[in-house]
Amino acid sequence: MSTHRFRHPVAGAGLAASLAAVLSLTALTGCTGGEATAGDTGSDADASVIVPGRPGEEARTVSPQEAREAAGEGTGPNAADHAFMTMMIEHHEQAIEMTDLADAHAEDGAVRGIARRIAAAQEPEIEAMRAWLLRNAGDGGATGDGHGHAGHDGHGDAMPGMASEEELARLRAARGAEFDALFLELMIAHHEGAVTMAADVSAQGNDVTALEMAAEIGASQRVEISRMEAMR
């Protein structure tokens, strides 16, 4: 069984949330870029926490004991964490719907390839987020099944980057090169919305697992945005 090390900072999170990483060593099954399996934990001897420095300062690494002392209380999931997990499931589901269309209607092999990559990353992320909601259902803010109605940042179903029904209808009807161009346009906007959502929860969230997943999603989708921009 491999040991999962928390070696990357959580951008935008408060110091207490960043330092609390050592307090939650449960790995995310299927999370983009993760290699640990569910239930893996790290020992105090192996774990470390990187604390981002202020502008112009270098990050520093602290011990598990220092992390516990600095984190204190109040590191459980809050409303922002629940909203992020709940709404990102729906956000991912629309992306997968779009990738399914690409597999059937795209002309460019590179477009089909990036669509398959997106689906391969986001399908396990959906399962990890649903599992998180089930584990944290008693903390409020979600139904526990991934189909809660808590809005992201209190805006109901409005999520950045989501394609409208009209845009999805155009994508379903498009074929060949026309499909490729529209898919890239909509998916780049979709990814940009996910990056915004990840940044929001990084600033407002409290749960280490939610913050780490947001950091992973933001990083991976920025890479995919660059790749799709190069295809246009």
C-alpha positions as CSV (number, residue, x, y, z in Angstrom):
1,M,0.0,0.0,0.0
2,S,1.5,3.3,-1.0
3,T,1.8,6.3,1.3
4,H,0.1,9.5,0.1
5,R,2.2,12.6,0.8
6,F,0.7,16.1,0.9
7,R,3.4,17.9,-0.9
8,H,1.5,20.7,-2.7
9,P,-0.1,23.8,-1.3
10,V,-3.7,24.6,-1.5
11,A,-3.9,27.9,-3.4
12,G,-6.0,30.6,-1.8
13,A,-7.0,28.7,1.3
14,G,-6.5,30.1,4.7
15,L,-3.4,29.1,6.7
16,A,-5.4,26.9,9.1
17,A,-7.0,25.0,6.2
18,S,-3.6,24.6,4.5
19,L,-2.0,23.3,7.6
20,A,-4.9,20.9,8.3
21,A,-3.8,18.7,5.4
22,V,-2.1,16.3,7.7
23,L,-5.2,15.9,9.7
24,S,-7.1,14.3,6.7
25,L,-4.9,11.7,5.1
26,T,-7.7,9.8,3.3
27,A,-6.8,9.6,-0.4
28,L,-9.3,10.5,-3.1
29,T,-10.1,7.5,-5.2
30,G,-9.9,8.4,-8.9
31,C,-9.0,12.0,-8.3
32,T,-7.0,13.5,-11.2
33,G,-3.3,13.0,-10.6
34,G,-3.8,10.9,-7.5
35,E,-2.2,7.5,-7.1
36,A,-3.4,6.5,-3.7
37,T,-6.3,4.2,-3.1
38,A,-9.2,4.8,-0.8
39,G,-8.2,4.1,2.8
40,D,-4.5,4.9,2.4
41,T,-3.1,6.9,5.2
42,G,0.3,8.4,5.8
43,S,2.2,8.3,9.1
44,D,3.5,11.4,10.9
45,A,7.0,10.4,9.9
46,D,6.1,10.5,6.2
47,A,3.6,13.4,6.0
48,S,4.5,17.0,5.6
49,V,2.6,20.2,4.8
50,I,3.7,23.0,2.5
51,V,2.5,26.4,3.7
52,P,2.4,29.0,0.9
53,G,4.4,32.1,1.7
54,R,3.2,35.7,1.4
55,P,4.1,37.6,-1.9
56,G,7.8,37.6,-2.2
57,E,8.3,34.9,0.4
58,E,9.1,31.2,-0.1
59,A,6.8,28.5,0.9
60,R,7.8,26.5,4.0
61,T,7.4,22.9,5.2
62,V,6.0,22.2,8.6
63,S,5.8,19.1,10.7
64,P,2.6,17.2,11.5
65,Q,2.7,18.5,15.1
66,E,3.1,22.1,14.0
67,A,0.2,21.6,11.5
68,R,-2.0,20.3,14.3
69,E,-1.2,23.1,16.6
70,A,-1.7,25.8,13.9
71,A,-4.9,24.2,12.4
72,G,-6.7,24.2,15.7
73,E,-10.5,23.7,15.4
74,G,-12.9,24.6,12.7
75,T,-11.4,22.6,9.8
76,G,-14.6,20.6,9.1
77,P,-16.6,21.0,5.9
78,N,-18.5,24.2,5.5
79,A,-21.3,25.4,3.1
80,A,-18.8,26.4,0.4
81,D,-17.3,22.9,0.4
82,H,-20.7,21.3,0.1
83,A,-21.8,23.7,-2.7
84,F,-18.5,23.1,-4.6
85,M,-18.8,19.3,-4.5
86,T,-22.5,19.3,-5.3
87,M,-22.4,21.7,-8.2
88,M,-19.1,20.4,-9.6
89,I,-20.8,17.0,-10.0
90,E,-23.4,18.6,-12.3
91,H,-20.7,20.6,-14.0
92,H,-18.7,17.4,-14.8
93,E,-21.7,15.5,-15.9
94,Q,-22.4,18.1,-18.6
95,A,-18.7,17.9,-19.7
96,I,-19.1,14.1,-20.1
97,E,-22.2,14.6,-22.1
98,M,-20.2,16.8,-24.5
99,T,-17.3,14.3,-24.7
100,D,-19.8,11.5,-25.6
101,L,-20.9,13.7,-28.6
102,A,-17.3,14.3,-29.6
103,D,-16.6,10.5,-29.7
104,A,-19.5,10.2,-32.2
105,H,-19.3,13.3,-34.3
106,A,-15.8,14.9,-34.1
107,E,-13.7,14.9,-37.3
108,D,-10.3,15.7,-35.8
109,G,-8.6,12.8,-34.0
110,A,-7.0,15.3,-31.6
111,V,-10.5,16.6,-30.6
112,R,-11.6,13.0,-30.0
113,G,-8.5,12.4,-28.0
114,I,-8.9,15.4,-25.7
115,A,-12.5,14.5,-25.2
116,R,-11.6,11.0,-24.1
117,R,-9.0,12.4,-21.7
118,I,-11.5,14.7,-20.2
119,A,-14.0,11.9,-19.6
120,A,-11.3,9.6,-18.2
121,A,-10.4,12.3,-15.6
122,Q,-13.9,13.5,-14.7
123,E,-15.8,10.3,-14.4
124,P,-13.8,9.1,-11.3
125,E,-13.8,12.6,-9.9
126,I,-17.6,12.5,-9.9
127,E,-17.5,9.2,-8.0
128,A,-15.0,10.7,-5.5
129,M,-17.2,13.8,-5.0
130,R,-20.3,11.7,-4.5
131,A,-18.4,9.6,-1.9
132,W,-17.4,12.8,-0.1
133,L,-21.0,14.0,0.0
134,L,-22.1,10.7,1.5
135,R,-19.3,10.8,4.1
136,N,-20.2,14.4,5.1
137,A,-24.0,14.4,4.7
138,G,-24.5,15.1,8.4
139,D,-22.5,18.4,8.2
140,G,-25.3,20.1,6.2
141,G,-25.4,21.8,2.8
142,A,-26.0,18.6,0.7
143,T,-28.4,15.7,0.4
144,G,-25.5,13.2,0.4
145,D,-26.3,11.8,-3.1
146,G,-24.7,14.4,-5.3
147,H,-28.0,15.8,-6.3
148,G,-28.5,18.5,-3.6
149,H,-29.8,21.9,-4.5
150,A,-27.3,24.1,-2.8
151,G,-26.2,26.8,-5.3
152,H,-22.6,27.7,-5.9
153,D,-22.0,30.9,-4.0
154,G,-25.7,31.2,-3.4
155,H,-26.6,31.6,-7.1
156,G,-28.9,28.5,-7.4
157,D,-28.1,26.5,-10.6
158,A,-26.0,29.3,-12.2
159,M,-22.5,27.8,-12.6
160,P,-19.8,29.5,-14.6
161,G,-19.0,27.9,-17.9
162,M,-22.1,25.7,-18.3
163,A,-23.4,25.4,-21.8
164,S,-26.9,26.5,-22.4
165,E,-29.6,24.2,-23.8
166,E,-29.4,26.1,-27.1
167,E,-25.6,25.6,-27.3
168,L,-26.0,21.9,-26.5
169,A,-28.6,21.6,-29.2
170,R,-26.2,23.2,-31.7
171,L,-23.5,20.8,-30.6
172,R,-25.7,17.8,-31.0
173,A,-26.6,18.8,-34.6
174,A,-23.1,19.7,-35.7
175,R,-20.8,17.3,-37.6
176,G,-17.2,17.2,-38.7
177,A,-15.1,20.4,-38.7
178,E,-18.1,22.4,-37.5
179,F,-18.5,20.1,-34.5
180,D,-14.8,20.3,-33.7
181,A,-14.8,24.1,-33.6
182,L,-18.0,24.4,-31.5
183,F,-16.8,21.6,-29.1
184,L,-13.5,23.4,-28.5
185,E,-15.3,26.7,-28.0
186,L,-17.8,25.3,-25.5
187,M,-15.4,23.0,-23.6
188,I,-12.8,25.8,-23.2
189,A,-15.5,28.0,-21.6
190,H,-16.7,25.0,-19.6
191,H,-13.2,24.4,-18.2
192,E,-12.7,28.1,-17.5
193,G,-15.8,28.0,-15.4
194,A,-14.5,25.0,-13.5
195,V,-11.3,26.8,-12.8
196,T,-13.3,29.8,-11.4
197,M,-15.3,27.4,-9.2
198,A,-12.1,25.8,-7.9
199,A,-10.6,29.2,-7.1
200,D,-13.8,30.3,-5.3
201,V,-13.8,27.3,-2.9
202,S,-10.1,27.6,-2.4
203,A,-10.8,31.0,-0.9
204,Q,-14.0,30.2,0.9
205,G,-13.9,26.4,1.7
206,N,-12.7,24.8,4.9
207,D,-12.4,21.0,4.3
208,V,-8.9,19.8,3.3
209,T,-10.2,17.0,1.0
210,A,-12.5,19.5,-0.8
211,L,-9.6,22.0,-1.1
212,E,-7.2,19.5,-2.5
213,M,-9.7,18.2,-5.0
214,A,-10.4,21.8,-6.1
215,A,-6.6,22.4,-6.5
216,E,-6.3,19.2,-8.6
217,I,-9.3,20.1,-10.8
218,G,-8.1,23.7,-11.3
219,A,-4.6,22.5,-12.3
220,S,-5.6,19.8,-14.6
221,Q,-8.2,21.8,-16.4
222,R,-5.8,24.7,-17.0
223,V,-3.5,22.3,-18.8
224,E,-6.4,21.0,-20.9
225,I,-7.5,24.6,-21.7
226,S,-4.0,25.2,-23.1
227,R,-4.1,22.0,-25.2
228,M,-7.6,22.9,-26.6
229,E,-6.5,26.5,-27.4
230,A,-3.7,25.0,-29.5
231,M,-6.2,23.0,-31.5
232,R,-8.2,26.0,-32.7
